[in-house]
Structure formats: structure tokens, C-alpha cells
Amino acid sequence: MEEGRTWRLRIILLEAGIETVPKELWGHPQVRRTARRYGVHPSEMLLEKSLHFHAMAGLTRKWKRGRPDIAHVTLLNLLESPLNLSGALEVYMHVIDGRVFAFRPDVRLPKSYERFRGLMAQLLKEERVPPDSRDPLIYKAFDSLAEFSKSMGGLILMWEKGEPASPDYVVVRSMATGRPIGIGAFPRGDFEKSTLRKAVEAYSIAGGNPLPAWIVASRLVEAAERIMGLL
């Protein structure tokens, strides 16, 4: 790689299944029961398939929603990596309502899932964590994926229908162009057409087979660490 250049890898989790309980579900017995258990209003609670399966039955695209755990595991893989600790990684997360949040490299996410979902509920409401900080650890960076994509010159998409490529190749393409690598953070289904349209390049590192988001992230990070001599 070119000497004297500062190399950074950008990764964004796309369509992450993180949202507060939609208003139309507040009155559902399953939602009311969960809200009482945690002592919060339904509007301050994350939608979770494990807790709200029956309540979610009528939601549009229900197969992609209510899975904050996918983002939790993937973010821990990214943010705890030597690549991030070295300052050579930028991490973003795009959520269901379209907003894009940025994570400072020195943020330490809770290992406990209970604490993580409380943190995410606060982030969705306040758009920054801590909410009263002038230099927050997590914050809304863009109102939409369109704004984010435009500012970055498009996305490099990890997609099972993409061109077969090695993690090393994808990482080098990303660092050479400055374009972020997008990883789907939802359990089932395909990317929305609006997301696919933002992809300048699309690759598969598993020969067309789907992989969990945290596995894709870990393989890309490991490749970047080798390429940058951090391992």
C-alpha cells in the first residue's frame, strides 16, 4: 500500500433492526406487559422480536425488524478490534427510520445486552450519548442514508448477490476510494431498493452464501489489520 498515506476503513451497518416500539403497538397486551416489567413507557422501549413477537404480526417488513441484538454483536466486534483501537476505523449505523449514527473510536459499548438496548433507546430519543455532551460518544451524523452516501461518494455493499471477492480485495477497494463498506444488520430478506441504488460496488466474500453481519465485519476487520500491519 502507498507509503505516507493515512489509511482508514469505514464500515456502516445498514438497515439495523433498531427502533422504539411503533405507536400503533403501544396498546397491545404484549407491549403493555413488557413496558410494566421494565417500568418505562412503550415509546421509550426498543421493539424486540423476542419480547413482542405476537404484537409485531401486522407490521410491514416484520422479518427485518425488532433485532437490536444483531447490531450489538456486530458493533462489539468492530469497536473492540485492534483496528478501531488504533484509530484506523470509522463505524456508522443506519437504522430503520433512516438516520445514520456515528460512533467515536473511544466509545465502549456495554457488553450486557440489557444495558445496550437501554443505551440505544436513549440514542434514538436524544440523538446523542451522553445526551448533554458537546462531544458525544455516539451521535446522529446524517438524517438519511442518501445524505451519508452522497458525502462518501457511494457505498461498497456486502451482498450475497455481489461479485465474488476476498475480504482483502474489498478492504483495499474501500481504503483506496474512501467509500464505506455497507453490511446488512437485519436477520432476513434483502436490502431495500433505495439502499441498493446507493451501491457503487457490491461484493460477496462467501461465494453467494449469506453470512451473519458480525462474521462479515470480523473478516473485513481482520483483513484490514493484516494489510495495515496491526497483527
VOGU-3710 file (C-alpha; in Angstrom, 3 decimals, decimal comma):
1> meegrtwrlr> 0,000/0,000/0,000  1,080/3,560/-0,644  3,519/4,823/1,974  2,936/8,120/3,712  -0,836/7,962/3,315  -3,166/7,711/6,289  -5,311/4,652/5,661  -8,723/4,286/7,276  -11,510/1,792/6,879  -15,125/2,944/7,031
11> iilleagiet> -17,910/0,487/7,849  -21,627/1,182/8,128  -24,257/-1,226/9,441  -27,235/-0,911/7,104  -30,951/-1,157/7,921  -30,194/-2,176/11,503  -33,306/-3,527/13,221  -33,251/-0,876/15,945  -36,335/1,229/16,626  -38,614/2,109/19,518
21> vpkelwghpq> -41,994/0,392/19,691  -44,247/1,933/16,997  -47,212/3,903/18,298  -49,730/1,515/16,761  -48,428/-1,253/19,056  -48,471/0,646/22,349  -51,825/-0,804/23,336  -51,002/-4,422/22,536  -51,094/-6,636/25,673  -47,600/-7,987/24,985
31> vrrtarrygv> -46,157/-4,473/24,720  -48,010/-3,204/27,806  -46,807/-6,191/29,812  -43,187/-5,651/28,801  -43,380/-1,911/29,500  -44,711/-2,583/33,012  -41,925/-5,081/33,638  -39,235/-2,522/32,762  -41,050/0,479/34,223  -40,999/2,550/31,035
41> hpsemlleks> -43,485/3,910/28,534  -43,677/1,857/25,309  -42,253/4,849/23,406  -39,023/4,513/25,437  -38,599/0,785/24,769  -36,953/-0,917/21,826  -39,020/-3,153/19,593  -37,729/-6,706/20,059  -38,926/-9,814/18,334  -38,144/-11,981/21,363
51> lhfhamaglt> -40,466/-9,856/23,513  -43,028/-8,592/21,005  -43,401/-11,439/18,521  -47,202/-11,516/18,549  -47,518/-7,730/18,660  -45,372/-7,481/15,522  -47,602/-9,795/13,475  -49,167/-6,976/11,444  -46,080/-4,809/10,965  -44,773/-4,181/7,459
61> rkwkrgrpdi> -41,423/-5,888/6,806  -41,659/-7,545/10,200  -38,969/-10,070/9,188  -36,346/-7,297/9,189  -37,384/-5,551/12,397  -37,013/-5,972/16,134  -33,463/-7,401/16,183  -31,164/-4,981/18,063  -29,023/-7,952/19,098  -27,545/-8,213/15,592
71> ahvtllnlle> -26,187/-4,662/15,781  -24,998/-5,247/19,358  -22,818/-8,248/18,495  -21,512/-6,663/15,296  -20,680/-3,343/16,930  -18,761/-5,111/19,697  -16,725/-6,942/17,040  -15,915/-3,659/15,327  -15,357/-1,326/18,252  -13,298/-3,740/20,371
81> splnlsgale> -10,946/-4,574/17,492  -7,275/-3,556/17,352  -8,138/-1,739/14,112  -10,553/0,569/15,910  -8,329/0,971/18,958  -5,544/2,106/16,608  -7,803/4,866/15,259  -7,951/3,379/11,756  -11,670/2,523/11,720  -14,806/4,647/11,352
91> vymhvidgrv> -18,077/2,998/12,388  -21,575/4,132/11,443  -25,032/2,648/11,894  -28,093/3,223/9,701  -31,401/2,423/11,420  -34,920/1,630/10,254  -36,165/5,240/10,275  -33,293/6,332/8,007  -30,991/8,157/10,413  -27,269/7,453/10,439
101> fafrpdvrlp> -25,342/7,472/13,714  -21,573/7,708/14,163  -19,517/6,019/16,898  -16,399/7,630/18,253  -13,447/5,205/18,315  -13,088/5,575/22,093  -16,687/4,572/22,834  -17,034/1,432/24,938  -20,371/-0,219/24,352  -21,961/-2,206/27,181
111> ksyerfrglm> -21,253/-5,929/26,932  -24,598/-6,512/28,637  -27,435/-6,637/26,132  -29,851/-5,203/28,710  -27,693/-2,096/29,063  -27,126/-1,871/25,312  -30,810/-1,719/24,467  -31,342/0,978/27,091  -28,488/2,944/25,531  -29,987/2,552/22,049
121> aqllkeervp> -33,416/3,702/23,244  -31,760/6,825/24,667  -29,815/7,377/21,433  -32,942/7,189/19,282  -34,684/9,723/21,506  -31,854/12,183/22,205  -29,759/11,583/19,053  -26,565/11,636/21,102  -24,975/9,778/24,012  -24,371/11,206/26,544
131> pdsrdpliyk> -27,386/13,434/25,764  -25,960/16,602/27,347  -22,413/16,268/25,966  -20,864/18,688/23,478  -18,560/15,882/22,372  -20,808/12,781/22,448  -19,535/9,240/22,071  -22,400/8,333/19,715  -24,334/10,908/17,718  -26,580/11,442/14,725
141> afdslaefsk> -24,275/12,227/11,816  -26,801/12,293/8,964  -30,571/12,497/8,651  -30,667/9,895/5,896  -28,650/7,249/4,126  -28,895/9,361/0,968  -27,010/12,204/2,694  -24,407/9,817/4,072  -23,893/8,076/0,737  -23,574/11,359/-1,151
151> smgglilmwe> -20,958/12,646/1,278  -18,923/9,441/0,893  -19,161/9,041/-2,890  -21,393/5,982/-2,658  -21,241/2,639/-0,868  -19,372/-0,606/-1,288  -22,033/-3,170/-0,454  -21,506/-6,585/1,082  -24,249/-8,528/-0,681  -24,741/-12,218/-1,335
161> kgepaspdyv> -25,587/-11,363/-4,965  -22,462/-9,285/-5,403  -19,274/-10,123/-7,266  -17,181/-12,808/-5,518  -14,159/-11,241/-3,849  -11,767/-11,766/-0,966  -12,014/-9,663/2,213  -8,568/-8,257/1,364  -9,761/-7,030/-2,026  -12,866/-5,375/-0,570
171> vvrsmatgrp> -10,850/-3,661/2,161  -8,266/-2,312/-0,288  -11,034/-1,016/-2,571  -12,659/0,752/0,371  -9,472/2,341/1,664  -8,317/3,345/-1,814  -11,605/5,057/-2,712  -12,686/6,244/0,745  -16,071/4,616/0,230  -17,568/2,917/3,287
181> igigafprgd> -18,384/-0,780/3,294  -22,061/-1,442/3,995  -23,073/-4,565/5,931  -26,715/-5,525/6,360  -27,680/-5,706/10,049  -31,068/-7,376/9,680  -31,997/-11,066/10,082  -33,808/-11,919/6,847  -34,694/-10,618/3,412  -32,808/-8,342/1,067
191> fekstlrkav> -31,717/-4,736/1,137  -34,308/-2,129/0,246  -34,107/-0,949/-3,361  -33,273/2,536/-2,102  -30,202/1,070/-0,368  -29,125/-0,970/-3,381  -29,237/2,130/-5,566  -26,520/3,717/-3,415  -24,062/0,896/-4,041  -21,268/1,784/-6,450
201> eaysiaggnp> -19,748/-1,675/-5,972  -21,141/-4,897/-4,471  -19,192/-7,953/-3,338  -19,731/-11,336/-1,712  -16,971/-12,887/0,388  -18,818/-16,200/0,849  -19,451/-17,333/-2,703  -23,022/-16,081/-2,747  -23,951/-17,571/0,621  -25,400/-15,326/3,351
211> lpawivasrl> -23,240/-14,713/6,399  -24,184/-13,097/9,731  -23,278/-9,428/9,948  -20,765/-9,984/12,751  -18,897/-12,626/10,724  -18,634/-10,329/7,701  -17,455/-7,496/9,941  -14,845/-9,633/11,690  -13,402/-10,915/8,395  -13,117/-7,411/6,963
221> veaaerimgl> -11,514/-6,057/10,123  -9,046/-8,933/10,293  -8,088/-8,332/6,669  -7,552/-4,631/7,315  -5,426/-5,352/10,379  -3,179/-7,662/8,354  -2,898/-5,216/5,481  -2,027/-2,361/7,840  0,449/-4,453/9,842  -1,511/-4,370/13,092
231> l> -1,400/-8,155/13,575
//
